[in-house]
Every structure is written in C-alpha cells, then in structure tokens.
Amino acid sequence: MKKTGVVLMNMGGPDSLEAVQPFLYNLFSDHNIIRIPRPIQKPVAWIISKIRAKRTQEYYKVMGGKSPQTEQTFKQAEALQKALGEDFVVAVAMRYWHPFTEEAVEKLIKENVDRFVLLPLYPQYSKTTTGSSFQEFYSIYTKNS
C-alpha cells in the first residue's frame, strides 16, 4: 500500500556545544543565507563559523547546552503521526543539523511513500528558510528517486 509522506521542515540546531561550530558552518554555507560567489562560499562560512562559535556557545549554555528545537519538532511529529494514522509517514527534516533532509528522504523512500506533503515550521515564507528547505528537499529527492 502506498503512503503519503509528511515532512516537518525546520532549521535545526546544535545538539551539543561541540556541534555549534559545524551547525554554523552548515548555515553560512547555504547560498540562500549568504549570497557571495560560490567558489568562496565554504571558506567564508568556515571563517564566520569559527569566529561566531565561541560567543554562540554561550547562548546555548543558557539553554542547557543544546537547541531545544529538534526535540520539540520530534514531539510535533509524533503527535501528527498519531493523528494521521498508518496511511501517512511523518518525518523530520532539519536544514542545518541532524536529522538532515537527506535522512528524512531516505526514511520516506524506505517506507514506500509515493506522495509528499512538505510542512515548513517557519513562521513565514522566506527564501532563506522555507525556500532553502524546499530547494534542499527537491535536490535530494531527485538524486535519490
């Protein structure tokens, strides 16, 4: 039986203080966030993430050493899965940290999903949030299907 995949999309956040710098690197590597020539995108992202990591870690220390966003999103996914039932498969796709969009796409392909509902959890549309997440999903899905 074919199922519908529902993808809860969000930015994600570091799951530890050690993950802050790589999370920031992923964020600033996104050409939708910083529009600079692509050949220098990743080196600039590395420099910015290194400079900002220490100060940003202090903010995450106040929040318990990690972002609460992933746990909150998984709770939403569990509640949505329960409400929708077995004809649907709900997956979480974070743009800049685990679980990445690729992980969600792989899960849904394994579950034999034939349709997708992309459900961005951003408060409004922006090319840098919803647009970037949609673009990433499409890119990964077309590579894997």
C-alpha positions in Angstrom: 0.0 0.0 0.0 1.3 3.4 -0.9 1.6 6.0 1.7 1.9 9.8 2.0 5.0 11.3 3.5 4.6 14.4 5.6 7.9 16.2 6.1 8.2 18.6 9.0 10.8 21.1 8.0 12.8 23.4 10.2 16.3 24.9 10.6 17.5 22.5 13.3 20.0 23.4 15.9 23.1 22.1 17.6 22.5 19.1 19.8 25.7 19.8 21.9 28.1 22.6 22.5 30.6 20.8 20.2 28.0 20.9 17.4 27.7 24.7 17.4 30.6 25.4 15.0 29.6 22.8 12.5 25.9 23.9 12.7 27.0 27.5 12.0 29.2 26.3 9.1 26.2 24.5 7.5 24.1 27.6 8.0 26.6 30.0 6.5 27.4 27.6 3.6 23.9 28.0 2.3 23.9 30.3 -0.7 20.4 31.3 0.2 21.7 32.8 3.5 24.8 34.5 2.3 24.9 35.3 -1.4 28.6 35.5 -2.3 30.4 33.9 -5.2 30.1 30.1 -4.8 33.9 29.4 -5.0 34.5 31.3 -1.8 31.2 30.4 0.0 32.6 27.5 2.1 35.9 29.2 3.1 33.9 32.3 4.2 31.4 30.1 6.0 34.3 28.3 7.8 35.8 31.7 8.9 32.4 33.1 10.1 31.5 29.9 12.0 34.9 29.8 13.7 34.6 33.5 14.8 31.0 33.2 16.0 31.1 29.7 17.6 32.5 30.7 21.0 30.0 33.5 21.6 27.1 31.4 20.2 28.1 28.5 22.5 27.4 30.9 25.5 23.8 31.3 24.3 23.4 27.6 24.0 24.8 27.0 27.5 22.0 29.2 28.9 19.5 26.8 27.0 21.0 23.7 28.6 23.9 23.1 26.2 21.8 22.5 23.0 19.0 23.7 20.9 15.5 22.5 22.1 14.2 22.7 18.5 14.9 19.1 17.4 13.2 17.6 20.5 10.2 19.9 20.1 9.9 19.1 16.4 10.0 15.3 17.1 7.2 15.7 19.7 5.2 17.5 17.0 6.0 14.7 14.5 4.9 12.0 17.0 1.6 13.8 17.6 1.0 14.4 13.9 1.8 10.7 13.1 -0.7 9.6 15.8 -3.4 12.0 14.4 -2.9 11.0 10.8 -2.7 7.2 11.2 -0.9 4.5 9.2 -1.6 5.8 5.7 1.0 8.5 6.5 4.6 8.6 7.4 5.8 11.6 9.2 9.5 12.6 9.0 11.6 15.4 10.4 13.9 17.3 8.1 16.2 19.8 9.6 18.1 22.1 7.2 21.4 22.6 9.1 21.7 19.9 11.6 20.6 16.3 12.3 18.3 14.9 11.2 19.2 16.4 7.8 16.8 16.5 4.9 18.6 13.6 3.3 17.9 11.4 6.4 14.2 12.2 6.1 14.1 11.5 2.3 15.8 8.1 2.9 13.3 7.2 5.6 10.4 8.0 3.4 11.7 6.2 0.3 12.3 3.1 2.5 8.7 3.4 3.7 7.5 3.3 0.0 6.0 6.8 0.1 4.6 7.9 -3.2 3.4 11.4 -2.3 4.9 14.2 -0.2 3.4 17.0 1.9 6.2 19.4 2.8 5.2 21.2 6.0 7.6 24.0 6.9 7.5 25.1 10.5 8.9 28.5 9.9 6.7 31.4 11.0 6.5 32.9 7.5 7.8 32.3 4.0 11.3 33.5 3.2 13.8 32.3 0.6 16.3 31.9 3.4 14.1 29.5 5.4 11.2 27.8 3.6 12.7 28.4 0.2 16.0 26.9 1.1 14.4 23.9 2.8 12.2 23.2 -0.3 15.2 23.6 -2.6 17.2 21.2 -0.5 14.4 18.6 -0.4 13.9 18.8 -4.2 17.6 18.4 -4.8 18.0 15.4 -2.5 14.8 13.7 -3.6 15.6 14.0 -7.3 19.1 12.5 -6.6 17.6 9.6 -4.6 14.5 8.6 -6.6 
